[in-house]
Amino acid sequence: EPRRIVLQKIVRLLDGCKPKAFAGRIEKLIDLARRLEVALYKSSNSKEEYMDTSTLRTRVVNLVKASNKNGNKKSDDAKVEQGTTALDGAQAEATNTPNGITPNGNNPGS
């Protein structure tokens, strides 16, 4: 359940930043959000850090910047770069959750 909540907040964050960037491409939005969620899960030191919505946007932006800085230009990273565009200059914070988004993977703390 915690991973699903974080995934949903990432979806809202990405979509809220620039809704037109993912218009009609919900699958790409969800795919990008899933990969960002996995990276957040793996890089967090604790469940509390992972679930901290007050730092979610900053952590997502930092992940995208780190990915771009490392020069990873594989096809998967191209999708992360698209997320950079969606996040640049955005003021939105993930607050609500869309229905029907289900992440793959284990829940932290379970």
C-alpha positions, 0 to 999 in steps of 0.5 A: 500500500505505501508504494501504491500511494507514492506512485499515485503521488508521483503520477499526480506530480508529473501530470500536475506540472505540465498536463499537456506533456502527457495528454493522451499518453497515460501509459507513458505517464504511468511507466515513468512514474513507476520507474521513478517510484522504484528509484525512490524506493531503492534510494531511501534510507527509511520508510519515513524518508520514502513516504515523505510527501513534503520532499517528494518533488525535490527527490524526483527532480534530483533523481531526474537530474542525476540520471541526466548528469550521468549521461545515461541515454538509453531508451529508458532514460529518454523517458526520464528526460521527458519527466525533466521537461514535465518537472522544469519550473513546476510549482505543483506538489502531489496531493491527490491520488488518481484511481486505478494506478497499481504499481508492481513490487513489494510494499516497504515494511510488509 
